[in-house]
Amino acid sequence: MSAAVSTSARKGADMQRGLLLVAALAALVAAVFWLQGSAYATRMLVEASAYAIIAIGLNIQWGYAGLFNVGVMGFIVAGAFASVLMTFPVNDAFWASSGAPLLGEALLWLVGSVVVVGLISHTHRLGLRQGLVTAMTVIAGAVAFMVVTAKFDPATVAIEAEAGFIGGFGLPVGVGWAAAGVVAGAIAFVIGKICLGLRADYLAIATLGIAQIIKTFLRNADWLTRGTLTVSPLPWPVPTPSEVGFLWSRSLYLALTAALLLVIYLLIERAYRAPWGRMMRAIRDNEAAASSMGKNVDGRRLEIFILGAMLMGLGGAILAHFTSIFDPSGFVDLNHTFLIWVMVILGGAGNNRGAIFGAVFVYIVWTMSEPVALSLFGLARDWGQSAFGWVAPADLDSRALQMRVFVIGLTVTLVLRFAPHGVLPERRRAD
């Protein structure tokens, strides 16, 4: 009886705490609307919603399965590019150029090479020793890389000389967002097959390196992404500002993004309470016990890794289309990996409500740190000069941008000190 009363009291306290946090966050959002205006605040909420989708993806990887993924940026940029490729208008100059058939031939060589290397990697089933199979696979991979590169070089040169870049397929934005999730999930499948057997620290190093490879490739593939020249303007899934006005278009984009976030949250929560969610938590908490019960630990980890990456790719596509520009150089680890981790840690790993709360709160703090710092620095400069004759440094205003890193670091420090499991930690269930 006392245990039931204690559980009920704890649930009531958790609910009260959650309501207080939501009310405080709503007050913070209202303050941003009042201080910065509706257009600025709506833009901030759209981006915060996209970050919340990405944070849920990381939360289910880390909070559900304990997978330490520090290559979040790679999945974001891959998803963004996949959506750009699907939705950007068709470049007729590319299809009329000599580079189009050359590229098609190169892609066939690529597919064939992947198939051959894959078959060689499975020759251990014919009785060959694993060491010999590994050596054959490495050699075949190196030869395939050289052959495929030789086929791609003339195609890329012809495309850049005659058409600039390949353009897109001109499909609806919804198709592009779906493609973003599929491409990010496919990349996660390949990474997971290779890396999920590694220890947590090695998995972190591997995902970080692969993320940099993806970004570097897209930044330097002028024939594919225009490189540093960027691809713009990207289409919107809702009427654009030129059609319905600046505020209305952003409001419609926010409504669509928030609806997607709600659907994703409800589906993930349903899975969390289902046997699949209990199994994932069992694998996270005691891998040996779960394996002894006949659970496919590696298979389940691969599932959660792919699912999380798909949400990251979708969030990246939403961000890219909202800004209406794709610039591979604009995706950086600070904004698109470290900041996501801060959101999940602050909100509470394993709790999707915490991930959403952390995403919105941290992004508001991140966005508002600069204008608030500018105001405070201006007051300090004026007051110091009038009271003490203090001459402020010439670059004082430019230092305001760096304050956001300090404020985020201070926020994380305070949360880890007073709420080490996050402000909305995972609720342990008796099931």
VENPE-V237740 format. One record per run of one state. SS is the DSSP state (A for helix, B for strand, O for the rest). FROM is the first residue (numbers start at 1). TO is the last residue. Records with the same first field share a line. If there is no record, write none. Layout:
SS->FROM-TO  FROM-TO
This chain:
O->1-1  37-37  66-71  88-89  91-91  97-98  122-122  127-129  163-166  168-172  196-199  221-221  226-226  230-230  233-240  245-245  274-274  286-286  293-296  324-324  327-327  331-332  348-351  389-396  419-431
A->2-36  38-65  72-87  92-96  99-121  123-126  130-162  173-195  200-220  222-225  227-229  241-244  246-273  275-285  287-292  297-323  328-330  333-347  352-388  397-418
B->90-90  167-167  231-232  325-326
